[in-house]
Amino acid sequence: MTRLVLTRKIDEEIIISNENRQVVCSIGVSKIDRNSVRLSFEADADLKIDRKEVFESKHGLKKAER
């Protein structure tokens, strides 16, 4: 897995596309508070998006398995 760190401002977006240059997901910055950022995701219904802790809980993963 690769990592990319980006800086964005409110109302700016990040686009995730596949090798065919089709947009898979759009991630927008909706709100910024002192210790949190609100993100909005726009994607097809077949793309599952979860917070990490929800994903781990759904799939029975433990901290050691990460």
N, C-alpha and C positions, 0 to 999 in steps of 0.2 A: 504494500500500500504506500502511496506517496502522500506528501503533505505540502500544502501551499498556504501561506499566511498572507492575508490581505487586509488592507485598511479601507473602510467604507464609511460614508457619512449617511445621515438620514435621507431616505428616498433614493439612495443609490442601490444598484443591484449587482448580483453575481449570476452569471449564466453557466450552467453545466450542459455540455453537449456531448454527443457520441462521435464516433469516427466518421459518420456520414454527415456531420455538421448539423444534426437535428437537435433542437433544444430538448433536453431531458428534464431540466428543472431550472426554475428561476428563483433566486433567494434575494429578498429585499430587506433592508434595514428599516424598520417601522418606527422604533422608539429607542432612545438611549437614556438610561438613568445612571446614577452614580455607579452601581454595582451590577447592572444588568443591561442586556441588549434584547430588544424584541425583534425577531426575524419573521418574515412572512415567506412561505414557500408556495410556489405554483408549479404543479406537476400533474401528469396524467394519473388517473386513479390506480393504475396498476403499479405505480412506483410507491413503495411503502416508506414513509418518513416517520421516525420515532426519535424521542430523546434517548440518549444512551442507556439510562437506567431502565426505561420502559422496554427497550429492545432486549436487554439482558434478562429482565424478568420474564418476558414472553418466551424466551428461548432457553430458560433455565441455566443461564451462564452465571458463573461465580467470578469474583475478583481474580482468582488465580488463573482462570481460563481466558482472560482478556488477551 
